[in-house]
Structures are given as structure tokens and as C-alpha cells.
Amino acid sequence: MHVQDALSLPSLATARVVGAGDQGRDVLLAHVVDAPETPRWVTPGTFLLSTGLSWPRESAELAAFGLELAACAPAAVVLAAPHFFPAFPPEVAAPLATRGIPTLELPYAVPFAQVVQEVHGHILHEQADVLRRSERIHRALTRAALSGNLADVAQTLADGLGRAAVVLSAAGTPLTPGPAPDAADVMAALARPGNGPRPLAGGTLVPVILRGGREGGVWVSGDSRPGPGGAPADLAVRAAEHAATVVGLLLLAQRDAEVREARLGYAFVDSLLDGQFMGDPTAQERAARLGFDPHGDYAVGLLVLRDSLPLTPEGFAGRERSAQELREVLVSLGAAPLVSVNLNTVWFLLPAQLSAGRLWARLGWQDQAGAPGGMVYSRTRTGADTLTQGRAEALTLAAHARPGQLRSYAEVLVPRALSGDRDAQADLTRSLLGPLRGVRGADGLVATIRTLSATGFSQVETAAQLGIHANTLRYRMERIESLTGRPLGHPDTRALWWLALQLDALKG
């Protein structure tokens, strides 16, 4: 109840306003005080009624009395006049007006008991109405929770309160339609200690608590004096708190469902990487549901995280955050979130149409100082039965993964070959000599590249040693470049050919 509501009561219809003050002040109770030391019996929010019997009579004493009374912060002060005072003393009214406390004169014939009864009756009626509306909103929010839709919860809250309401994420962004405070202001408000309601942007923000952390909030607009049809502040806060509980339960259910779906996805990806995809109707149906094409082209990717083994609880949580972030990025780029986790690594399948560089850029892990880990990926393979080979390639790259860096199988092939890795040596020679040995005229092409490497890529000496025309040599060189995709004029390509030929000779 506010002072302006009290002035509309029948018992105060004949009251004269001496000092209007702030008529929006809350009235908590009505109290008649005519005892000495009046301020002792006055508490904030009291609608004070007095005949002035115990008030001082001297001007200076009245001024001091007014200051002392104003410090008690009553909702309003009503004096019955004329009787002990012919009118409300200006010495008392002035300090009250300074504090914005309304002052009134009430005809002495009006019984104070009637005023007290009507004020308390109005307060009780308001409280009962708040309880009724709160119960209705409570039931409506509970029903809205069954839909599992956050937008339904926010709309139900807005309809019940007659105010705007929106659900906000931990990042301050709105999860439901409607006007919302600035994201930076939301994050600052959520960062303040405590889990209770807090004022924000002309409204109230109630944090959503999920597993001990603040995971966003429910914001309702409006101040403590709503217009017609609006809800009082205490009802708005109470309803927003219940809505925050409902939102927390919905988010918890959503996350649990996401975890279950992720675990199913983990098991499926693990079966692919282990070569256990059977191709039966059940496996085909699961593949279709998870977005995997058994005949598609995929590279096997691996995120190697900073956390050392064995993982701490914080390490486990960080691994799950990285896996979730990777899933979200894959979905945003139009790829199926085929992800799995193991120890301090996150495995995933990268479709051929999505470049690893684009995925890496979207993850935003390029900062070596703050990156959660590094990323490596194998060559593209075709078909489910080849993914085990991709997994083996990615595993060989794990030792070369560095936080904040993206590295492909081809990029680390030479360092691995030079370090004595026999698989890398075989892959290097196969990647260059394999395309030549699989076509017509293979012997001539292999002899040509061997001779070029031996002569320092001198075309004159090579043609002379092979006994062929210069045009024939140029034709063969173009064929070699076309088959391998590497220009022979590039110094790196020549060095790579020399290394591959030496390894091939050693193997022979």
C-alpha cells in the first residue's frame, strides 16, 4: 500500500494535504501515537496518526521534534486539528517535507480507529491479492515448464505480471523474445556476490542457479509502482524467483539430454575409429540420425588439450567444455557433430567439404598463450572402413600437437620421416612415387625423376643421360607435376623428391 492509496480511503476523504511529499511511499502499518517521546514509537513505513497531545509547544522545540520525527522515516504524518493545535505546525511540516514525507490535517471528529481499520484492511486485502496472484502465476509457470520451452515460461511470467519478462544466458544474451537489458550490464549484475534478486535496467534480475553456479537469469521490467494492471514489486520478485527455478530445471534437463546424446555420439564415433561399423540396418539408421555418411569422405581430427594426465576434476570439466564448443562450431558450419573424448583428447570427423583451417578459425584457439590445446588432422579418407587408418595417422601426429597450432598430416610428414619413423618414411615415398608407378610409362617417369634428382635437376644432363629429346623430358616433367601436384621448379619440392628417393633406395 502507498500513501496515495490511503488518501483514497473514506476515512481520509476530508483530510487536507499540508505537504504533498512523496505519495508513493510504502505504508506498512497505521499507528496512533500520543505518548511522550513520540519518535520512540515510530518505525519506517508507519502511517502516523496523532492529536498532538504530547508534541512540544515552543517553536524551537517543535523544529527539533520535526527533525527527530523525520529521521524515523514514517510513511506520512496525520494530525487531528483543530484541537491541541489549530493547524499543522509549520516547524514540524518543514523537516518532514525535506525528507519527502507527506503531512496531512484530519478533522478532529474523524475517529482514528476508523482510519487504522481501513488502512490495515487495505494492506491485508493487498497481501491476500498478492498471494492469490502469486498462486495463479505459480501454477501457470509449472504448466509452462511441462512444455520444455523457455519462451513459454517467459511469456507466462509476462502475462501474469503485466510486465516484460525475458530469460537471459550467462553471457547476458536473451534466450527468449522481448526487450532485454544490455548484455554487459547483465554480466556485471550476475558477477555480484549472492544469489538474491538485484535491480537492473529499471527492473529486477533474479539469477538462475545451476549446480552451484549462476547460469543466466530472469529479468522483469518495471519499478515498485506499476501502472494499472501491473503487479506490485514483491509479487514480481516472487514470481521471477519461481520462474528462475523453473528455468534452472529446464536448463538442467536440456543439459542432461545433451550429455546423453553426446555419450551416444561418443560411442558411435569410437566404433567408427575402431573399425567396428557393421553396416547393418541398425547401424545405418544410427548413422543417418547422427549425420554420418558411411560412403563419405572424412579426415580424422584430434584436439590435444593442455591438461596433463591423470585429469583433475577441472581437467574433466575443461575437456567437456572443449568438446561442447567443437560440437557447436561443427553444427554452425553445417557439419554433423561427430565427436568423441578420450583422456586429454577430443576426436572428431571432419567432412571433406569443410576445411580444417575454417574450423580452426571458428574455434578461435590461435592464441598459443590462452588456447586450450592444439589441433591435428589426418588425410581425407573415403568410406567408414578407412577411418581406422585416419585414426592411426592422427595418433602419430599427437606428439607434434602444440597449443594454439593447427597441423596436418602432410606438414609433419618430413620431420617424422627424418626422425626415423618408418611409417612416415613409407608414406612419404608412397605419396610421391605411388602416383608415378600407377600409370602407363611408370618406368620412364621414375627413371626421369631419379636422374633429375641426381643431376641437380639439370635438364640438359638428364636428357643426355636418359638419351631422350628435350621435348620428351619436358613432357615427362609436366606429367610428374600433374600426377603429384608438386611443381618441380620449387626448391622444397626438389628437396622432398631427393629425400623420398633416398628412402626408397634404402628400402630397396
N, C-alpha and C positions, 0 to 999 in steps of 0.2 A: 504494500500500500504506500502511496505517496501523499504528500501534503495536499496536492491538488485534488486527490480523491476524497480526502477528509473534508475539504471545503464544500464538496457536493452533498454531504450528508444533511438530512433535515435539521438536526440539532444545531448545525453551524450555518444555517441559511441566513440568519440575521447577524452573523459576525461581520465586523468591519476590519478590513485589512489595513493595518498601520504601516507595516513594512513588508512588501511582497516577497523579498528574498528569493530563494530557490525553491519553488513549489514542487520540484521533482525530488526533494529529499525523501528518503525512506522513513516510513513510520513503523516502528516495531511494536510500540505499545502506547496506550494513553494512561496518564498518571496524574492524579490530583495531589499537589504538594503545597501545603500551607504551614508546614512546620518550620521552626527556625533552621538556619543553615540550609536553605533550600538546595544549593548546588550539591550537597552531600547525597541527595536522593534522586539526582538526575543522571541518567546514563545516555550515551549516544543513541539517537533514534527515538527518544521519548517525546510524545506529543504532550507537552506540559500544560496543565490547567492550574490556575491559581487565582485566588481572590486578592492577593497582595497583602494578606494579613501580616505575614512575617517579613515583608520587604522593608528595607530602611526607608526613612522619610527625607533625610537630608540629601541635597543634590550630589555632593561629592561621594557620599556613601552609596547612593543609587548607581552612580557611574562605575564605582568599583564592583558593586554587585552585578551590574550588567556584564562587565568583563569576565568575572568569575563564572557567571552562568553561560556565557558564550563559549568558554573553554570546555564546557561539558558536552557541547555539540548536540543539543536537543534537535528534534525534527522541526518543531515550532513551539512558540510560547503564546499561550492564550490567557488574557487577563479579563476577569469578570469586572465590568465597570458600567456605570459608576457605583462605587461603594467606598472601599477604603482609598481608592484613587479615583479622581474624576475622569481620568483618561489614562492611556498607556504612557508611562513616564518616558519622555524622550531620552533621558540619561541612560535608561536600560535598553531602549529600542536601538540606539545608535551602535553600540558594540555588537549587538546581535545582527544588525543589518550588515556590518562589516564582514561578518562570517557567512553571510547569505542565509541567515536563519529567519524565516517569516515570523512576524508578530501580528497578533490579532486582538481586537476587543470584542468580547461577547457580552450581550445584555445579562445583567446580574440575575435576571429572572429565569434564565435557561438553566435547568439542573445539570450539574457536571456529570451526574450518574448517567443521564441520557447520552451525553457525548461519549463517555467511556464505553457504554454498551454498544453504541453504533460503530465506534472505531474498531473495537475488538470483534464485533460481529463481521465487519467488513474484512478484517485481517483473516479471521477463521474461514470465511467464505472463499477468499483468495487462495488460502492454503489448500482447502478441500478441492478447489477447481484445479490447482496445480497438480494435486495427487491424481485426480481423475484424468486430466490430460496426459500426465506422465504415464499412467497405466495404459491409456489408449496407444500412445506412441510406443511404449514398451512392447505391447502385443503386435503392433504393426511392424516394428523393426524385427521382431522374432519371426514373423511370417515372411518378411522380405529376405531374411537370412536363408530361408529354405530354397530360394531361387539360386543362391550361389553367385549372385551378381552384385558387385559393389555399387553400380549405378542405381539399382533398385533400393539399396539401403540409403544412399544419399538423397534420392528423390522422396522416399518415405519420410525421412527426417525433415526435409524442407517443407513437405506438405503439412506435417504435424505441427511444425513450429511457426509457419508463415514467414520463414526466413530463408535466405540462400544457404545451402549446405553443400560441401564438397569434400571428397576423400583425397588426401594428399599422400604422395610417396615420401620415403625418407630423403629423397633428393629435392623435395619441395614441389615437384611437378604434380598437376592434378590427375588423378586416376578416374575421375568421373566428370561429366559435363558441368558447366556453370562457372560463374565468376570465382576467382581464387586470388589469394594474396601472392605477392612476389615470391618466387622460389627461394631467393637468398634470405628474405625475411623469415620464411618458414623454417629453413635450416638453422638459422640463428636462434629462433624460438625453441626448436626441438633440442638444440645443443645445451640449453639452460638446464641446470640440475633439477631433479624431481620429475614426477610423472603426473602431476596435477594439471588442471586446466590453466591456460595462460592467455592474456589478452593479445590480440594480433589483428592489425589492419581493421580496427573498428568492430571486431568480433571476438570470438573465443576459439582457441585451438586446444583440442584435447588430444594428447599423444596416444598413438596406438602402440601398445606394448606387446612384443612378440619374443618369447623366450628370453625375457630379461632386458631386451634392447628396444629403443624407440624406433619403430619401423614406419614412420609417417604419422599422420594424424587426421582427425575430423575437425573441420573448421565450419563454424556457423557465423553468419553475419549479424550485425545489429548490436546496439548498445543496451544498457539496462532499462531504457524507456522506449519500448517498441510502440509502433502505431496501432490503430485499431486492428484487431485480429491477430496481432503478433503475440509471441509468447514472452512472458517475463524472463529476466535473466537467469533466475535459479532453475526454471523449467528447461530453458535452452541448454544450460550446462549439464543438468541431469540427463537430458535426452541425448546430448552429444557424447557423454560418457558411456551410456549404454550402446550407442551406435559404434563408438570406438571399440568396445568389447566385441560386438558382432563382427566388425571389420577384421579385428585381430583373429577371430576364429575362422573367418573365411580365408584370410591370407594363409593361416596355418594349414587349413585343409588344402588350399591350392599348392602350397609348397610341398606338402606331404605327397600329393598326387604327382607333382613334378619329379620328386625324388623317386617314386615308384616307377614312373615312366622312364626316368634316366637309368635306373637299375636294369630295367628290361632292355633298354638300348645298349647298356654296357655289355650285358650277356650276349646280345646278338652280335655286336662288333667283335667281341672276344672270339665268338665261334667262327667268324669270318677270318680273323687273323690267324686262328689256329688251324684253318683248313677244314673245319667241321660243318660247312654249309652243305646240306644233303640235297637240296634242290627239290625235295618232295613238296606236295601241295601245301602242307602246313608251313614249311619254311618259305615258300613262295608268297604265301599270304602275309606272313610276318614281315618279309622284305618289302612288300608293297605298302604295308601300313607304316613302316618306318622310313620309306622313301629310298630304299636301296634297289638299284638295278643290277640283277645278277650278271648281266651281259655288258654292263657299262664300263667305262674307263675311269680308273681311280688311282691316285697316288696315296700312299700311306704317310700321314703326317704324325709328328711326335712333338709335344711340348715338354721340354725338360725343365722342371721347376728348380728354383734356387734351394729349396728346403732339402737338408741332408737327411739321411735315414739313420735310425728309425724316425718316422714323422711324429712330431708333437701334436697335441690337440689343435694348436694354432696352425700347424702344418696341414693337418687334415682339412680344417676349415678353409685354408687358402687354396688347397687343391680343388675343393668343391666349387669355390668361387671362380677359379680359373676355368674349370670345366663348364660351369654355367655361362660364363662370359663367352667362351668359344661357341657353345650351342647357340647363343643369341646372335652372335656375329654370323655364323653359318646360315641361320634362318633369314637374317636381314639381307644376306647376299643371294638368297634364293636356293640354297643348298640344304639337303636333309642333314639334321644334326646327329650324324653317326659318330658318336663319341664314346670313349671308354676311359677308365682310370686304372692305374696300377702303380703302387708305391709312390714315387715322386714324379710320375709322368702322366700325361694325358694323351691318349691315342685318338686319332680321328681319320676319317676317309675324306680325301679332297677330290671332288669330281674334276675331270679334265677341263671342263668349260670354265672353271673358276681358278684363276691364277693364285699361286701361293703368295705372291707379292701383294695382291689386293687384299687377301685375307689378313696378312701380317699388318698392313697399313691400317685396316679397320680395327684390329685388336689394339693398336697403339702401344706396343711393347718395344718401340725402337730405342727408348731411353735405357742405356745399359745400367745406369745407376739405380733406377727405380723399377726396372722391368721384373716381373715375377719369374721370368725364365727365358729360354731361347727356343727356337723352332727349327726342326729339320724335316725334310720330306724326301721320299723315295722317287724313283722314276714312275711314270704312269704305267699302269698295268691294265689289261683287258680281261674282264671276267672274274667271278668270285674265286675261282680256283687258283688265281695267280696272286692273290693278296698276301699269301704267306711269304712269297718272295719279296713283296714290298715291305712287309714287316721285318724281314731279315735285313733288308737294305737300311731301313730306318734305324734298326738296332745298332748297326755298325756305325751310324752317324752320331749316336747318343753321346759318345765321348768327345765329339767335336762341337757339341752344342754349347753356346755361350750366351749368358743373359743379354737380352737386347739385340740378338743377332738372328737372322734368317739364313739358313744354309741348305743347299740342295745336295743331292747325291753326287751330281757332277762336280760341284765345287770342291768337294773334299776327296775326290777320287785319286788325284795325283798325290796329295800328301799321304794318304793311306797306302798307296802303292809304293811310295818311296820308303815308308816306314816298315815295309816287308809284309804288308797284309796281302796274302796270296789271293784272296777273293777279289780285292781291289785290283790287283795286277791282272787277273784274268778278265775282269770287267773292262779294264782299260784297253787291253789288246783286242777284246771282242768288240768293243764299241767302235773301234777304228777299222780293224781288219775284217770283222764279220761282214759288214755290208759289201766289201770288195769280193770276198770269197763266195758270196751267194749269187753272183751274176755271171753271165756268159763273158768269157775273156778274163776270168779271175786271175789266172796265172800272169797274164801280161800286166794287169793293174798292180798286182802285188810286187812283181819284179820292178815296175816303174817306180813305185814309192820307195822301195828299198834302195834303188840306185840313186834316186833324188836325194835321199837322206845321206847316203854315203858320199856323195859329191858336194855336199853343202848346198843342195838344191840348184846346182848349175845345170841349166837346160842343155847347153852345148855339150858338156861332158856326158850327161845322162843319155842324150840321143846317140852320141858316138859309141858309148859302152853297150847300149842295147841294140845298136845297128838299125835304128829306125829314123824316119824322116822327122824333122822338127814339127811339122803339122800333126803327125801321128802322136808325138809326145804331148803337144798342146791338147789334143783331143782326149788323151788318157787322163791328163791332169784335170780337165774340166769334168770328166766322169767321176774321178776320185772326189772332187769337191762336191759334186752333186749328190753322190751316194753318202758321204759322211756329214755334209752340211758344214764343213770347215774350210775356209779359204787357205790355200797353200801359201799365199804370199804373206800371211800373218806370222810373225816370229813365234808367238805362243803355239800356233798350230804345228809349226816345224819342230819345235822342241817336244811337243806332245807325241808327234809321229816318231821322232828319234827314240823316245823313252818306250813307246809301245813296241817298236821293232826290236829294241834290245831285250825287252821282257819276253817277246815271242821267241827270240833266238835262244834265250836261256831255257825257256820251257821246252823247246825242241831238243 
